[in-house]
Amino acid sequence: MLIYSPPTTLSAVPIIDLHGGPHSQTQDKAAIATQIHDACRNIGFFYIVNHGISPKLIQDQFDWTARFFALPMDEKMPLHMRNSPTTAGYEPVAEQRLDSQDPTSEAAPPDLKESYYCGMEVPKDHAFAKRRVRGIGHNQWPETLPGFKTQMVAYHDALRTLSNHLLALVALSLELEENWFAEHHDWPGSVLRLVRYPPQPASTEFNQIGAGAHTDWGGITLLAQDDIGGLEVQNAEDDWVAAPPVPQSFVVNLGDLMSRWTNGVYRSNMHRVLNSSRNQDRYSIPFFHSPRFDAVIKPVPTCVHDEQPPQFDPCTTSEHMDEMFRLSYGYAATS
């Protein structure tokens, strides 16, 4: 367990301008890739602005997020993630222990948050839906919120497009062909998560916060956060620093699989959340974009050489994700 201590303030959080995002005709991809390379090696996270996602779509997403969590418990609990073979659905407060991913660490207290997961929406008879692949199908939608599903699907589609664009830039940053990651993301395990952090209680268990210290498990994460803030990130010097909200931005960080892919050259950075507000909920919306379930993750050729031999054994996406899910939630998930 990582004991909580207040963060310092980071004076230079990288903000990378995408100059219009996936549909821009004026991007200097080489220059952007250089900025991404520096951020991923030196700090481990960065903001993106001018990314091409409309402010209205993002604001609508926050509005629907608040509406969902305002539902009474007797409408949310039937959507519990255990009822979905792909663990899509509702997670009550204190159900996950993110600061428990290291099986050798001390037991950590449960997180002070509730959330909702949904993956790519596909017909029930789709081949991947039948295989019960996490991030694809078997979503559980609240019947009392008409319009909720439409918004979630639209946002999921937009963030998937932006994530694929970022992966192309990451590939260029590693001196790979622009489409190097594309074949591993033809049916990605992309998971959209809505999160509500209630105000931090005056009295909690020792070291209990909104989301305990953890790394993300998959490829890349795009996070939209409200203006309350609370995200804290461990930088390359292992100091905890605040990552305050930047208007109309996403926070981007890399997950464990990208660290494996880059042979440790790029960081899967530790982060956590503390809602310090005494009277307001904090909302955040992470989008986890991961390779397809059967992709074999092994170091890319530009990250292996005589001075840096492979640091990780090859694994599939599902092998790693299933183990991390078990450590975090305490039970196995089907994939």
VEXDREN-2710 file (C-alpha; in Angstrom, 1 decimal):
% VEXDREN-2710
k/r/px/py/pz
1/MET/0.0/0.0/0.0
2/LEU/1.3/3.5/-0.9
3/ILE/0.8/5.8/2.0
4/TYR/-0.9/9.1/1.1
5/SER/1.0/12.3/1.4
6/PRO/0.1/15.8/-0.1
7/PRO/1.4/16.4/-3.7
8/THR/3.7/19.1/-4.8
9/THR/2.9/21.4/-7.7
10/LEU/4.3/20.7/-11.1
11/SER/5.3/23.9/-12.8
12/ALA/5.4/22.6/-16.4
13/VAL/2.7/20.1/-17.3
14/PRO/3.2/19.5/-21.1
15/ILE/0.2/20.8/-23.1
16/ILE/0.3/19.4/-26.6
17/ASP/-1.7/21.1/-29.4
18/LEU/-3.1/18.6/-31.9
19/HIS/-4.1/21.4/-34.3
20/GLY/-7.6/20.1/-34.9
21/GLY/-7.2/16.4/-34.2
22/PRO/-7.9/13.4/-36.5
23/HIS/-9.5/15.4/-39.3
24/SER/-7.0/18.2/-39.5
25/GLN/-5.1/18.8/-42.7
26/THR/-2.5/21.1/-41.1
27/GLN/-1.0/19.0/-38.4
28/ASP/2.8/18.8/-38.2
29/LYS/2.8/15.2/-37.1
30/ALA/6.6/15.0/-36.7
31/ALA/6.7/18.0/-34.4
32/ILE/3.8/16.6/-32.3
33/ALA/5.4/13.2/-32.1
34/THR/8.5/14.7/-30.7
35/GLN/6.5/16.4/-28.0
36/ILE/4.8/13.2/-27.2
37/HIS/8.1/11.3/-27.0
38/ASP/9.5/13.8/-24.5
39/ALA/6.4/13.8/-22.4
40/CYS/6.2/10.0/-22.3
41/ARG/9.8/9.6/-21.3
42/ASN/10.3/12.5/-19.0
43/ILE/7.0/13.0/-17.2
44/GLY/4.7/10.2/-18.2
45/PHE/1.5/12.2/-18.9
46/PHE/0.4/15.2/-20.9
47/TYR/-2.6/17.3/-21.8
48/ILE/-4.0/17.6/-25.4
49/VAL/-5.9/20.6/-26.6
50/ASN/-7.4/21.5/-30.0
51/HIS/-8.1/17.8/-30.3
52/GLY/-11.2/18.0/-32.5
53/ILE/-13.8/16.7/-30.0
54/SER/-16.6/19.3/-29.8
55/PRO/-17.1/21.1/-26.4
56/LYS/-20.8/20.4/-26.6
57/LEU/-20.2/16.6/-26.8
58/ILE/-17.9/16.8/-23.8
59/GLN/-20.3/18.9/-21.8
60/ASP/-23.3/16.7/-22.7
61/GLN/-21.2/13.7/-21.5
62/PHE/-20.7/15.4/-18.1
63/ASP/-24.4/16.3/-17.9
64/TRP/-25.5/12.7/-18.6
65/THR/-22.9/11.4/-16.1
66/ALA/-24.4/13.5/-13.3
67/ARG/-27.9/12.3/-14.3
68/PHE/-26.9/8.7/-14.1
69/PHE/-25.3/9.0/-10.7
70/ALA/-28.4/10.9/-9.4
71/LEU/-30.5/7.8/-10.1
72/PRO/-31.7/6.0/-6.9
73/MET/-29.8/2.9/-5.9
74/ASP/-32.7/0.6/-6.7
75/GLU/-32.3/1.6/-10.3
76/LYS/-28.5/1.5/-10.4
77/MET/-27.9/-1.8/-8.5
78/PRO/-29.7/-4.0/-11.2
79/LEU/-27.0/-2.8/-13.6
80/HIS/-24.2/-4.1/-11.4
81/MET/-21.1/-5.0/-13.4
82/ARG/-21.2/-8.6/-12.0
83/ASN/-24.4/-9.1/-14.1
84/SER/-22.6/-8.5/-17.4
85/PRO/-20.2/-11.2/-18.8
86/THR/-17.9/-8.3/-19.9
87/THR/-18.2/-6.5/-16.6
88/ALA/-20.0/-3.6/-18.1
89/GLY/-22.3/-1.7/-15.8
90/TYR/-22.5/-0.1/-12.3
91/GLU/-19.8/-0.2/-9.6
92/PRO/-21.0/1.0/-6.1
93/VAL/-18.9/3.1/-3.8
94/ALA/-16.0/1.2/-2.1
95/GLU/-16.2/-1.8/-4.4
96/GLN/-12.7/-1.4/-6.0
97/ARG/-9.3/-1.2/-4.4
98/LEU/-7.0/0.4/-6.9
99/ASP/-4.1/0.5/-4.5
100/SER/-4.0/-3.3/-4.4
101/GLN/-2.5/-4.1/-7.8
102/ASP/0.8/-5.3/-6.2
103/PRO/0.1/-8.7/-4.7
104/THR/3.0/-8.3/-2.3
105/SER/1.7/-5.0/-0.9
106/GLU/-0.3/-4.5/2.3
107/ALA/-4.1/-4.5/2.0
108/ALA/-5.4/-1.2/0.9
109/PRO/-8.7/0.4/1.9
110/PRO/-11.5/0.6/-0.8
111/ASP/-11.8/3.6/-3.0
112/LEU/-14.3/6.4/-2.3
113/LYS/-16.0/6.5/-5.7
114/GLU/-18.8/4.9/-7.7
115/SER/-18.6/4.3/-11.5
116/TYR/-20.3/3.0/-14.6
117/TYR/-18.6/1.1/-17.4
118/CYS/-19.6/0.6/-21.0
119/GLY/-17.8/-0.8/-24.0
120/MET/-18.4/-0.7/-27.8
121/GLU/-22.0/-1.3/-28.6
122/VAL/-22.4/-4.3/-31.0
123/PRO/-25.4/-6.6/-31.8
124/LYS/-25.8/-9.5/-29.4
125/ASP/-25.1/-12.0/-32.2
126/HIS/-21.8/-10.4/-33.1
127/ALA/-18.9/-12.9/-33.0
128/PHE/-16.9/-11.0/-30.3
129/ALA/-20.1/-10.5/-28.2
130/LYS/-20.5/-14.3/-28.2
131/ARG/-16.9/-14.6/-27.1
132/ARG/-17.5/-12.2/-24.1
133/VAL/-14.6/-9.9/-24.9
134/ARG/-14.3/-7.1/-22.3
135/GLY/-15.0/-3.7/-23.9
136/ILE/-17.3/-5.2/-26.6
137/GLY/-21.0/-5.6/-26.1
138/HIS/-23.1/-6.8/-23.1
139/ASN/-23.6/-3.2/-22.0
140/GLN/-26.3/-2.5/-19.4
141/TRP/-28.4/0.6/-20.1
142/PRO/-30.7/2.4/-17.5
143/GLU/-34.2/2.2/-18.8
144/THR/-35.2/5.3/-16.9
145/LEU/-32.7/7.6/-18.7
146/PRO/-33.9/7.9/-22.4
147/GLY/-31.1/9.4/-24.4
148/PHE/-28.3/8.1/-22.1
149/LYS/-27.3/5.2/-24.5
150/THR/-27.3/7.5/-27.5
151/GLN/-24.9/9.9/-25.8
152/MET/-22.6/7.1/-24.5
153/VAL/-22.3/5.5/-28.0
154/ALA/-21.6/8.9/-29.6
155/TYR/-18.9/9.8/-27.1
156/HIS/-17.4/6.3/-27.3
157/ASP/-17.2/6.5/-31.1
158/ALA/-15.6/10.0/-31.0
159/LEU/-13.0/9.0/-28.3
160/ARG/-12.1/5.8/-30.2
161/THR/-11.3/7.8/-33.3
162/LEU/-9.2/10.3/-31.3
163/SER/-7.4/7.5/-29.5
164/ASN/-6.5/5.8/-32.8
165/HIS/-5.1/9.1/-34.0
166/LEU/-3.0/9.4/-30.9
167/LEU/-1.7/5.9/-31.4
168/ALA/-0.5/6.9/-34.8
169/LEU/1.4/9.8/-33.3
170/VAL/2.8/7.5/-30.6
171/ALA/4.0/5.2/-33.3
172/LEU/5.8/8.1/-35.0
173/SER/7.3/9.1/-31.7
174/LEU/8.9/5.7/-31.5
175/GLU/10.2/5.9/-35.0
176/LEU/7.7/3.3/-36.2
177/GLU/5.4/3.4/-39.2
178/GLU/2.3/5.6/-38.5
179/ASN/0.0/2.6/-38.7
180/TRP/2.1/0.2/-36.6
181/PHE/-0.5/-0.1/-33.8
182/ALA/-3.5/-0.1/-36.1
183/GLU/-3.6/-3.9/-36.7
184/HIS/-3.8/-4.5/-32.9
185/HIS/-6.7/-2.1/-32.5
186/ASP/-9.1/-3.3/-35.2
187/TRP/-11.5/-4.5/-32.4
188/PRO/-10.1/-2.7/-29.4
189/GLY/-11.1/-3.3/-25.8
190/SER/-12.1/0.3/-25.5
191/VAL/-13.9/1.0/-22.2
192/LEU/-15.7/4.2/-21.3
193/ARG/-16.0/4.9/-17.5
194/LEU/-18.1/7.4/-15.7
195/VAL/-16.8/8.2/-12.2
196/ARG/-18.3/10.1/-9.3
197/TYR/-16.1/11.0/-6.3
198/PRO/-18.1/12.2/-3.3
199/PRO/-16.6/14.9/-1.1
200/GLN/-13.7/13.4/1.0
201/PRO/-15.2/12.6/4.4
202/ALA/-13.6/14.1/7.5
203/SER/-13.2/10.6/8.9
204/THR/-12.1/7.7/6.7
205/GLU/-10.1/4.6/7.0
206/PHE/-6.3/5.1/7.1
207/ASN/-5.0/6.1/3.6
208/GLN/-8.5/6.0/2.1
209/ILE/-9.1/8.4/-0.8
210/GLY/-11.1/8.6/-4.0
211/ALA/-8.9/6.4/-6.0
212/GLY/-5.8/4.8/-4.6
213/ALA/-2.4/5.0/-6.3
214/HIS/-2.4/2.8/-9.4
215/THR/-1.3/2.5/-13.0
216/ASP/-3.8/2.0/-15.8
217/TRP/-3.8/-1.5/-17.2
218/GLY/-4.2/-1.1/-21.0
219/GLY/-2.8/1.0/-23.8
220/ILE/-3.7/4.7/-23.6
221/THR/-6.1/6.6/-21.4
222/LEU/-7.9/9.9/-22.3
223/LEU/-9.4/11.6/-19.3
224/ALA/-11.9/14.4/-19.2
225/GLN/-12.1/16.0/-15.7
226/ASP/-14.4/18.6/-14.3
227/ASP/-13.2/21.9/-12.8
228/ILE/-13.0/20.7/-9.2
229/GLY/-9.7/18.8/-9.8
230/GLY/-8.1/16.1/-7.7
231/LEU/-5.9/14.2/-10.0
232/GLU/-2.4/13.6/-8.7
233/VAL/0.4/12.0/-10.8
234/GLN/3.8/10.6/-9.9
235/ASN/6.4/12.2/-12.2
236/ALA/9.6/10.7/-13.4
237/GLU/11.4/11.6/-10.2
238/ASP/8.6/9.7/-8.3
239/ASP/7.3/12.9/-6.7
240/TRP/3.5/13.3/-6.4
241/VAL/2.3/16.4/-8.4
242/ALA/-1.1/17.9/-9.0
243/ALA/-2.6/17.7/-12.5
244/PRO/-5.2/20.5/-12.3
245/PRO/-8.0/20.9/-14.9
246/VAL/-7.1/22.6/-18.2
247/PRO/-10.2/23.9/-20.0
248/GLN/-11.2/21.9/-23.1
249/SER/-8.4/19.4/-22.7
250/PHE/-7.9/15.7/-22.1
251/VAL/-5.3/14.3/-19.8
252/VAL/-3.4/11.5/-21.6
253/ASN/-1.5/8.8/-19.9
254/LEU/-0.1/5.4/-20.9
255/GLY/-1.1/2.1/-19.4
256/ASP/0.9/-1.0/-18.5
257/LEU/0.6/-2.6/-22.0
258/MET/2.2/0.5/-23.6
259/SER/5.0/0.3/-21.2
260/ARG/5.5/-3.3/-22.1
261/TRP/5.3/-2.5/-25.8
262/THR/8.0/0.1/-25.4
263/ASN/10.2/-2.1/-23.2
264/GLY/9.9/0.4/-20.4
265/VAL/11.0/3.4/-22.5
266/TYR/7.6/5.0/-22.0
267/ARG/6.1/5.2/-18.5
268/SER/2.9/3.7/-17.3
269/ASN/2.6/6.3/-14.6
270/MET/1.2/6.0/-11.1
271/HIS/-1.7/8.3/-10.3
272/ARG/-4.5/8.7/-7.7
273/VAL/-7.5/11.0/-7.0
274/LEU/-8.4/12.9/-3.8
275/ASN/-11.6/15.0/-4.0
276/SER/-10.7/17.7/-1.4
277/SER/-14.0/19.5/-1.8
278/ARG/-16.1/19.4/1.3
279/ASN/-19.5/19.9/-0.4
280/GLN/-19.2/19.0/-4.1
281/ASP/-19.0/15.8/-6.1
282/ARG/-16.1/15.4/-8.5
283/TYR/-16.9/13.8/-11.9
284/SER/-14.3/12.4/-14.3
285/ILE/-14.7/10.4/-17.5
286/PRO/-11.7/8.2/-18.5
287/PHE/-11.6/6.4/-21.8
288/PHE/-9.4/3.4/-21.8
289/HIS/-8.2/2.4/-25.3
290/SER/-6.6/-1.0/-25.3
291/PRO/-5.5/-3.5/-27.9
292/ARG/-7.7/-6.4/-29.0
293/PHE/-8.0/-9.2/-26.5
294/ASP/-5.7/-11.6/-28.3
295/ALA/-3.0/-9.2/-29.3
296/VAL/0.5/-10.4/-28.2
297/ILE/2.3/-7.6/-26.4
298/LYS/6.1/-7.7/-26.9
299/PRO/8.6/-4.9/-27.3
300/VAL/8.6/-2.9/-30.5
301/PRO/11.8/-3.2/-32.5
302/THR/12.9/0.4/-31.9
303/CYS/12.9/-0.2/-28.1
304/VAL/15.2/-3.2/-28.0
305/HIS/19.0/-3.1/-28.4
306/ASP/22.1/-4.5/-26.8
307/GLU/22.1/-2.0/-24.0
308/GLN/18.3/-2.5/-23.4
309/PRO/17.3/-6.2/-23.8
310/PRO/13.6/-7.1/-23.4
311/GLN/12.4/-6.4/-19.8
312/PHE/9.0/-8.1/-20.0
313/ASP/7.8/-11.6/-21.1
314/PRO/5.3/-11.5/-23.9
315/CYS/1.7/-11.6/-22.9
316/THR/-1.7/-11.2/-24.5
317/THR/-4.0/-8.2/-23.7
318/SER/-6.5/-10.4/-21.9
319/GLU/-3.9/-12.2/-19.8
320/HIS/-2.7/-8.9/-18.3
321/MET/-6.1/-7.3/-18.0
322/ASP/-7.7/-10.3/-16.3
323/GLU/-4.9/-10.5/-13.7
324/MET/-5.2/-6.8/-12.9
325/PHE/-9.0/-7.0/-12.7
326/ARG/-8.6/-9.8/-10.2
327/LEU/-6.1/-7.9/-8.0
328/SER/-8.3/-4.8/-8.1
329/TYR/-11.8/-6.2/-7.6
330/GLY/-11.0/-9.5/-5.9
331/TYR/-12.8/-11.8/-8.4
332/ALA/-12.1/-13.1/-11.9
333/ALA/-13.7/-11.6/-15.0
334/THR/-14.6/-13.4/-18.1
335/SER/-12.8/-12.3/-21.3
END
